[in-house]
């Protein structure tokens, strides 16, 4: 069994040459001879008529998807903006496996980026990142052990990918057959008027312009009930403030995710930005139970977002959506039936969430492999 020692990346690798001044405009004026690698994971940003590297390397993203890594094996290539390249030191080439480095370092880089909270990871922070390297009985870095560990990482990652797919299937599972009720299908836009929010309400604008206040700004994120930030009412136009009971959906990001808003008494309201859509009821809200609507509509919203080429959900993708509403003996909306059905869905959701939580625990489990 190999021993493990902790070393910084700077002790294993040298930094590859890079040209940080390359733009699409400059590159379009060149002959397309050599790939230019940047923050685009694993694919060339463009092509250049020169190269500055001719050895395999680990490429790590500095900005954007900071910490993400990929390997480059081109004979000749260029490293451009927003990424750093690392190649094994000349005297260590025969002892270092790049696949091992990629699999071990990527989660450490991503975690370091998150801990700093800056949205970028400078090259110096990558070079100082420490990780465990196996060494043999002669004190050399053990290439065979690295390859074995890399195989274990690849196997573990494939199992995590399989778990993620199962998680997605479970999350999208819903009850389809509901017996014992009379239903009527109503086009979504016969019941609701769709609106989209104002693009000016970004976190950057709110903080830079000192608009901060108490009115929640809703975006496409699904953390914190979809709240992006809070804005002062005096910076909000009347048309941008919603205080009636309604539904919102994520236009992009986790496209199609639904929330019910303003169900409490005397709500403060909310302000949607352009990543959030709002469904304002045309009908008497006392006839509808919003938790039921979400349970019935959520699968359709997700399905329509998934079928969209750009994974967004706008009004055009929602035209065919219908709301299945239970009716009472007088053929009116049956609010009691909506609540009964919602309770059945709630129990299923509790089971789903318990399973998803267990899957998340397995996915997020980290291992340090020895050999």
MITORKE-154769 format. One line per 3 residues: number of its first residue (from 1); for each residue x, z, y of C-alpha. Coordinates in nm, 3 decimals, m for minus. Layout:
N
NUM	X/Z/Y | ...;
//
This chain:
371
1	0.000/0.000/0.000 | 0.144/m0.102/0.340 | 0.206/0.153/0.610;
4	0.026/0.106/0.942 | 0.189/0.148/1.281 | 0.025/0.129/1.622;
7	0.175/m0.127/1.859 | 0.076/m0.292/2.191 | 0.011/m0.665/2.191;
10	0.311/m0.709/2.422 | 0.540/m0.606/2.137 | 0.403/m0.878/1.909;
13	0.329/m1.173/2.135 | 0.459/m1.358/2.439 | 0.224/m1.499/2.701;
16	0.165/m1.874/2.683 | 0.218/m2.096/2.985 | m0.098/m2.157/3.189;
19	m0.208/m2.365/3.486 | m0.470/m2.177/3.689 | m0.516/m2.453/3.949;
22	m0.692/m2.706/3.729 | m1.046/m2.802/3.828 | m1.288/m3.055/3.681;
25	m1.227/m3.277/3.982 | m0.852/m3.277/3.926 | m0.885/m3.332/3.554;
28	m1.129/m3.623/3.596 | m0.857/m3.809/3.783 | m0.619/m3.777/3.486;
31	m0.592/m3.963/3.158 | m0.762/m3.771/2.878 | m0.466/m3.698/2.654;
34	m0.441/m3.324/2.592 | m0.719/m3.061/2.560 | m0.751/m2.796/2.830;
37	m0.865/m2.458/2.699 | m1.034/m2.202/2.926 | m1.324/m1.958/2.886;
40	m1.524/m2.209/2.678 | m1.503/m2.048/2.335 | m1.318/m2.275/2.093;
43	m1.387/m2.604/2.272 | m1.187/m2.786/2.542 | m1.300/m2.749/2.901;
46	m1.162/m3.095/2.980 | m0.854/m3.308/2.905 | m0.529/m3.353/3.101;
49	m0.244/m3.603/3.111 | 0.015/m3.331/3.054 | 0.057/m3.026/2.829;
52	0.215/m2.685/2.875 | 0.198/m2.547/2.519 | 0.293/m2.681/2.178;
55	0.254/m2.383/1.946 | m0.053/m2.221/1.782 | m0.193/m1.938/1.992;
58	m0.461/m1.676/2.036 | m0.674/m1.751/2.344 | m0.856/m1.457/2.503;
61	m1.116/m1.491/2.779 | m1.043/m1.305/3.104 | m1.369/m1.376/3.293;
64	m1.724/m1.444/3.182 | m1.736/m1.352/2.812 | m1.436/m1.128/2.876;
67	m1.256/m1.023/2.560 | m1.390/m1.299/2.338 | m1.111/m1.474/2.147;
70	m1.045/m1.799/1.963 | m0.749/m1.971/1.801 | m0.588/m2.300/1.902;
73	m0.380/m2.504/1.658 | m0.342/m2.829/1.856 | 0.010/m2.969/1.857;
76	m0.002/m3.006/2.235 | m0.251/m2.852/2.477 | m0.308/m2.688/2.814;
79	m0.433/m2.338/2.901 | m0.629/m2.337/3.225 | m0.829/m2.084/3.427;
82	m1.015/m1.774/3.312 | m0.822/m1.732/2.986 | m0.487/m1.605/2.859;
85	m0.289/m1.737/2.566 | m0.070/m1.531/2.334 | 0.179/m1.664/2.078;
88	0.391/m1.462/1.833 | 0.740/m1.387/1.959 | 0.996/m1.633/1.830;
91	1.165/m1.380/1.604 | 0.830/m1.264/1.461 | 0.657/m1.598/1.389;
94	0.700/m1.579/1.013 | 0.559/m1.225/1.008 | 0.240/m1.271/1.213;
97	m0.100/m1.404/1.110 | m0.302/m1.529/1.410 | m0.635/m1.491/1.231;
100	m0.557/m1.123/1.176 | m0.473/m1.082/1.545 | m0.797/m1.249/1.652;
103	m1.019/m1.040/1.425 | m0.851/m0.709/1.513 | m0.801/m0.763/1.885;
106	m1.133/m0.921/1.987 | m1.346/m0.605/1.940 | m1.075/m0.398/2.113;
109	m1.066/m0.637/2.410 | m1.446/m0.640/2.439 | m1.462/m0.261/2.423;
112	m1.188/m0.228/2.685 | m1.378/m0.467/2.914 | m1.699/m0.264/2.871;
115	m1.520/0.064/2.939 | m1.381/m0.071/3.267 | m1.722/m0.210/3.368;
118	m1.566/m0.486/3.578 | m1.689/m0.797/3.395 | m1.333/m0.922/3.355;
121	m1.027/m0.830/3.155 | m0.688/m0.901/3.317 | m0.399/m1.029/3.109;
124	m0.200/m0.707/3.164 | m0.483/m0.504/3.008 | m0.477/m0.729/2.705;
127	m0.100/m0.695/2.666 | m0.125/m0.316/2.679 | m0.397/m0.303/2.411;
130	m0.273/m0.113/2.108 | m0.374/m0.188/1.749 | m0.257/m0.115/1.397;
133	m0.014/m0.350/1.223 | 0.083/m0.322/0.855 | 0.455/m0.300/0.776;
136	0.630/m0.347/0.441 | 0.896/m0.132/0.275 | 1.167/m0.308/0.473;
139	1.007/m0.219/0.805 | 0.891/m0.577/0.876 | 0.539/m0.672/0.975;
142	0.363/m0.745/0.647 | 0.217/m1.098/0.661 | 0.053/m1.074/0.318;
145	m0.119/m0.747/0.415 | m0.242/m0.903/0.740 | m0.399/m1.189/0.545;
148	m0.571/m0.944/0.308 | m0.708/m0.741/0.599 | m0.824/m1.061/0.771;
151	m1.015/m1.158/0.456 | m1.187/m0.819/0.460 | m1.281/m0.861/0.826;
154	m1.421/m1.208/0.758 | m1.626/m1.075/0.465 | m1.752/m0.784/0.676;
157	m1.844/m1.014/0.965 | m2.032/m1.248/0.732 | m2.233/m0.953/0.603;
160	m2.305/m0.844/0.961 | m2.422/m1.198/1.041 | m2.657/m1.182/0.742;
163	m2.787/m0.845/0.865 | m2.845/m0.990/1.212 | m3.055/m1.270/1.062;
166	m3.257/m1.019/0.862 | m3.299/m0.811/1.177 | m3.435/m1.112/1.363;
169	m3.684/m1.187/1.085 | m3.804/m0.827/1.076 | m3.835/m0.810/1.455;
172	m4.049/m1.125/1.459 | m4.270/m1.013/1.167 | m4.629/m0.947/1.265;
175	m4.966/m0.901/1.102 | m5.136/m1.238/1.078 | m5.461/m1.173/0.896;
178	m5.698/m0.919/1.050 | m6.020/m0.892/0.853 | m6.351/m0.735/0.953;
181	m6.371/m0.864/1.311 | m6.528/m1.158/1.487 | m6.281/m1.343/1.710;
184	m6.287/m1.597/1.988 | m5.979/m1.800/2.085 | m5.933/m1.846/2.459;
187	m5.660/m2.055/2.627 | m5.409/m1.823/2.791 | m5.448/m1.981/3.134;
190	m5.826/m1.936/3.120 | m5.760/m1.562/3.118 | m5.449/m1.539/3.337;
193	m5.292/m1.704/3.639 | m4.916/m1.754/3.588 | m4.670/m1.676/3.867;
196	m4.292/m1.673/3.888 | m4.085/m1.434/4.098 | m3.860/m1.479/4.399;
199	m3.495/m1.576/4.342 | m3.369/m1.369/4.637 | m3.416/m1.043/4.447;
202	m3.081/m1.022/4.270 | m2.877/m0.707/4.221 | m2.606/m0.858/4.444;
205	m2.848/m0.928/4.731 | m3.012/m0.587/4.702 | m2.682/m0.398/4.711;
208	m2.497/m0.618/4.962 | m2.789/m0.622/5.207 | m2.873/m0.254/5.154;
211	m3.227/m0.330/5.045 | m3.225/m0.041/4.798 | m3.551/0.149/4.767;
214	m3.814/0.267/4.519 | m4.000/m0.052/4.416 | m3.877/m0.176/4.076;
217	m3.740/m0.530/4.060 | m3.815/m0.696/3.728 | m3.585/m0.961/3.579;
220	m3.536/m1.114/3.233 | m3.339/m0.821/3.093 | m3.521/m0.604/2.842;
223	m3.325/m0.282/2.893 | m3.487/m0.007/3.098 | m3.830/m0.169/3.058;
226	m3.704/m0.485/3.227 | m3.606/m0.313/3.553 | m3.305/m0.477/3.722;
229	m3.288/m0.261/4.035 | m3.506/m0.104/4.305 | m3.588/m0.246/4.650;
232	m3.731/m0.098/4.969 | m4.089/m0.209/5.040 | m4.002/m0.317/5.395;
235	m3.790/m0.604/5.253 | m4.071/m0.732/5.031 | m4.327/m0.993/5.136;
238	m4.685/m0.925/5.036 | m4.692/m1.226/4.804 | m4.390/m1.089/4.610;
241	m4.542/m0.748/4.535 | m4.773/m0.702/4.235 | m4.988/m0.389/4.202;
244	m5.268/m0.509/3.972 | m5.260/m0.450/3.595 | m5.086/m0.754/3.445;
247	m4.836/m0.888/3.194 | m4.482/m1.005/3.262 | m4.256/m1.219/3.046;
250	m3.884/m1.297/3.043 | m3.839/m1.659/3.150 | m3.486/m1.677/3.008;
253	m3.236/m1.440/2.849 | m3.456/m1.271/2.585 | m3.704/m1.547/2.664;
256	m4.068/m1.467/2.595 | m4.041/m1.088/2.586 | m4.365/m0.939/2.716;
259	m4.434/m0.620/2.911 | m4.754/m0.467/3.047 | m4.730/m0.348/3.408;
262	m4.927/m0.133/3.652 | m5.149/0.033/3.392 | m5.113/0.378/3.547;
265	m5.332/0.506/3.829 | m5.211/0.417/4.180 | m4.909/0.217/4.065;
268	m4.621/0.159/4.308 | m4.617/m0.202/4.187 | m4.315/m0.419/4.115;
271	m4.129/m0.723/4.243 | m4.036/m1.000/3.996 | m3.736/m1.224/4.053;
274	m3.718/m1.584/3.933 | m3.618/m1.479/3.580 | m3.951/m1.301/3.538;
277	m4.296/m1.454/3.502 | m4.621/m1.271/3.583 | m4.963/m1.319/3.422;
280	m5.235/m1.195/3.658 | m5.577/m1.153/3.491 | m5.866/m1.374/3.602;
283	m6.109/m1.153/3.416 | m6.222/m0.789/3.447 | m5.929/m0.581/3.323;
286	m6.168/m0.320/3.185 | m6.253/m0.574/2.912 | m5.897/m0.605/2.784;
289	m5.654/m0.363/2.621 | m5.306/m0.466/2.729 | m5.117/m0.326/2.426;
292	m5.344/m0.542/2.208 | m5.267/m0.851/2.418 | m4.893/m0.799/2.381;
295	m4.920/m0.757/2.005 | m5.128/m1.074/1.971 | m4.933/m1.285/2.218;
298	m4.573/m1.178/2.153 | m4.519/m1.392/1.840 | m4.651/m1.702/2.021;
301	m4.428/m1.640/2.324 | m4.117/m1.600/2.107 | m4.204/m1.907/1.901;
304	m4.254/m2.125/2.209 | m3.929/m2.001/2.365 | m3.738/m2.072/2.045;
307	m3.877/m2.426/2.030 | m3.775/m2.499/2.391 | m3.450/m2.695/2.419;
310	m3.302/m2.461/2.678 | m3.440/m2.139/2.526 | m3.646/m2.076/2.838;
313	m4.018/m2.016/2.861 | m4.189/m2.171/3.161 | m4.552/m2.256/3.227;
316	m4.527/m2.592/3.051 | m4.423/m2.426/2.724 | m4.722/m2.190/2.745;
319	m5.008/m2.437/2.793 | m5.108/m2.436/2.426 | m5.099/m2.059/2.381;
322	m5.434/m1.903/2.298 | m5.556/m1.544/2.304 | m5.752/m1.429/2.001;
325	m6.005/m1.170/2.126 | m6.244/m0.968/1.905 | m6.610/m0.986/2.007;
328	m6.888/m0.730/1.972 | m7.245/m0.799/1.857 | m7.333/m0.925/2.204;
331	m7.041/m1.172/2.191 | m6.860/m0.978/2.464 | m6.497/m0.869/2.451;
334	m6.484/m0.568/2.216 | m6.245/m0.318/2.376 | m6.283/m0.070/2.087;
337	m6.187/m0.335/1.833 | m5.883/m0.426/2.043 | m5.770/m0.063/2.032;
340	m5.830/m0.034/1.656 | m5.629/m0.349/1.586 | m5.353/m0.239/1.821;
343	m5.324/0.089/1.630 | m5.273/m0.103/1.305 | m5.001/m0.310/1.470;
346	m4.844/0.005/1.609 | m4.802/0.151/1.262 | m4.638/m0.169/1.142;
349	m4.411/m0.164/1.447 | m4.305/0.192/1.373 | m4.197/0.085/1.025;
352	m4.020/m0.222/1.167 | m3.837/m0.019/1.429 | m3.721/0.231/1.168;
355	m3.578/m0.051/0.953 | m3.420/m0.221/1.258 | m3.258/0.107/1.361;
358	m3.100/0.143/1.016 | m2.977/m0.219/1.030 | m2.829/m0.160/1.376;
361	m2.642/0.143/1.244 | m2.489/m0.073/0.971 | m2.405/m0.358/1.211;
364	m2.240/m0.123/1.460 | m2.035/0.059/1.198 | m1.664/0.002/1.257;
367	m1.391/0.010/0.995 | m1.015/0.039/1.003 | m0.887/m0.147/0.703;
370	m0.583/m0.048/0.508 | m0.438/m0.249/0.219;
//
